[in-house]
Amino acid sequence: MAPIVILIRHGEALHNITDEWALPDPSLTEKGIDQCKALPAKLEPNFPFTKDECRIVVSPLRRTLQTAQHSLQWLRDRGVPTEVRAEWQETTNYPCDIGDDPSIIKDEWPDLDFSNLDPIYPQKIGLYENSEDAFQRRASFARDWLSKRPEKCIVVVTHSGFLKRLVKGSKYQNLEYRTYELVEDSGGFKLNEIDRDIAS
């Protein structure tokens, strides 16, 4: 049975308030951290899954890693594993959407699982190139990966540009999260929204 998928856009980051796309791998703002800290009150009280039924997946960019750190620690404290995967990174090749060297981010987050991070990362080539065709192929790859997971719930921290290609609907706001059912569709899988909320 395919898992329930909770998709979360990262909290407010520096480039979101300055529109400085040349900022390399920007961090969260203080407001972004506060947004993250508000998420557990929304998500935790009625969260029905055990640590063995759940997995956290996060983009390797600094703002998504920080979002997972500040908003999902309650799950991590329960023993839910956190896996860093390149297909969930942002789409463009602006400096703000290109991650830091993996050796650096691994040192900053030693308790996260980087074992399945594509060795191509952070290069924007192949599946990660800045083209609509690559965005669509990567979205399809991500949905297929989700469909093969044994867990009952996957919590993903990612980016608005990639979410635009992954699911239908309005643009995600910072720290907005939506819950989906993954269902088979002609030629693949699609995510059907069943709920949404925002931490603020």
C-alpha positions in Angstrom: 0.0 0.0 0.0 1.4 3.4 -1.0 2.1 5.8 1.9 0.4 8.9 3.0 2.7 11.8 2.0 3.0 15.1 3.9 4.7 17.7 1.8 6.2 20.7 3.6 7.7 23.9 2.1 10.7 25.2 4.0 10.4 28.2 6.4 11.2 31.8 5.3 14.8 32.0 4.1 16.9 35.1 3.4 16.4 35.1 -0.3 12.6 35.0 0.2 12.6 38.5 1.8 15.4 40.1 -0.3 14.8 38.5 -3.7 18.6 38.1 -3.9 18.8 35.0 -6.0 22.6 35.3 -5.9 22.8 34.4 -2.2 24.5 30.9 -2.0 22.4 28.3 -0.2 20.7 30.8 2.1 19.7 30.0 5.7 16.3 30.5 7.3 15.5 33.9 8.8 14.5 34.3 12.4 10.9 34.4 11.2 11.5 31.2 9.3 12.8 29.5 12.5 9.8 30.8 14.4 7.5 29.4 11.7 9.2 26.0 12.1 8.8 26.0 15.8 5.1 26.5 15.4 4.6 23.4 13.2 4.6 20.7 16.0 1.6 22.3 17.6 -0.3 21.8 14.3 1.0 18.4 13.3 1.9 16.5 16.4 -1.3 16.2 18.4 -3.2 14.0 15.9 -0.2 12.3 14.2 -1.2 8.6 14.1 2.0 6.9 12.9 4.6 5.1 15.0 8.4 5.6 14.4 8.5 2.3 12.4 5.7 3.5 10.1 7.2 6.9 9.2 10.2 8.4 7.5 11.4 12.0 7.0 12.9 12.9 3.7 14.6 16.3 3.1 16.2 18.3 0.4 20.0 18.8 0.9 19.7 22.6 0.8 20.5 24.5 4.0 17.0 26.0 4.4 15.2 22.6 4.2 17.7 20.9 6.5 17.1 23.7 9.1 13.4 23.4 8.6 13.5 19.7 9.4 15.8 20.4 12.4 13.4 23.0 13.9 10.0 21.7 12.9 10.3 17.9 13.0 12.6 17.3 16.0 9.6 15.8 17.8 9.5 13.0 15.2 13.2 12.6 15.2 13.2 12.3 19.0 10.8 9.3 18.6 13.4 7.6 16.4 11.9 8.4 13.0 14.8 8.3 10.4 15.7 11.4 8.4 17.0 10.8 4.9 18.6 13.5 2.7 17.8 13.0 -1.0 18.8 15.1 -4.0 15.6 14.8 -6.0 13.8 17.0 -3.5 16.1 20.0 -4.1 14.9 23.3 -5.7 14.7 23.6 -9.5 16.8 26.6 -10.8 20.5 27.0 -11.1 20.6 30.4 -9.3 23.1 30.3 -6.4 20.3 30.3 -3.9 19.1 27.0 -5.3 22.5 25.3 -5.5 23.5 23.5 -2.3 26.7 23.5 -0.4 29.4 20.8 -0.8 28.1 17.5 0.8 31.2 17.2 2.9 30.2 20.5 4.6 26.6 19.8 5.2 27.3 16.3 6.4 29.5 17.8 9.1 26.8 20.3 10.1 24.1 17.5 10.3 26.0 14.4 11.4 22.8 12.7 12.6 21.1 12.7 9.2 21.3 9.9 6.7 23.2 11.0 3.6 23.9 7.5 2.4 21.5 7.8 -0.6 22.4 11.3 -1.6 23.1 11.2 -5.3 26.9 11.7 -5.8 26.1 14.1 -8.6 24.8 16.6 -6.0 25.2 19.7 -6.0 25.8 19.8 -9.8 22.8 20.8 -11.8 23.1 18.2 -14.5 21.1 15.2 -15.7 18.0 14.8 -13.6 18.8 18.0 -11.8 19.3 20.3 -14.8 17.5 23.6 -15.1 14.9 22.6 -17.7 11.2 21.9 -17.6 11.8 18.5 -19.1 14.2 17.6 -16.3 11.8 19.1 -13.6 9.0 16.8 -14.9 11.3 13.7 -15.0 12.5 14.4 -11.5 8.9 14.8 -10.2 8.0 11.5 -11.8 11.0 9.9 -10.3 10.1 11.2 -6.8 6.5 10.0 -7.1 7.7 6.5 -8.2 10.2 6.4 -5.3 7.4 7.3 -2.9 5.2 4.5 -4.3 7.9 1.9 -3.5 8.4 2.9 0.1 7.2 0.4 2.8 6.3 3.1 5.4 2.8 4.2 6.0 3.8 7.9 6.0 6.5 9.9 4.4 7.1 13.5 5.6 9.0 15.5 2.9 10.6 19.0 3.4 11.2 20.6 0.0 10.8 23.7 -2.2 8.0 25.6 -3.9 9.5 25.4 -7.4 9.7 21.6 -7.2 6.3 21.2 -5.5 4.8 23.1 -8.5 5.9 20.2 -10.7 5.2 17.4 -8.2 1.5 18.3 -7.4 -1.3 20.4 -8.8 -2.7 23.3 -6.9 -1.8 26.8 -5.7 1.8 27.8 -4.7 2.9 26.7 -1.3 3.6 29.4 1.3 6.6 29.2 3.6 5.9 26.4 6.2 2.7 25.4 4.5 2.1 21.6 4.6 -0.4 19.5 2.7 -1.3 15.9 3.1 -1.8 13.6 0.1 -2.8 10.1 -0.9 -0.5 8.5 -3.5 -2.6 6.8 -6.1 -1.9 5.0 -9.4 -2.7 7.0 -12.5 -2.4 6.2 -16.2 1.3 5.9 -16.8 2.4 6.4 -13.2 1.4 7.9 -9.9 -0.2 11.1 -8.7 -0.7 12.8 -5.4 -4.3 13.6 -4.4 -4.6 16.3 -1.7 -6.7 15.4 1.4 -5.7 18.2 3.8 -3.7 21.4 4.2 -2.5 23.9 6.9 0.2 26.4 7.6 2.4 27.1 10.6 2.6 30.7 11.5 
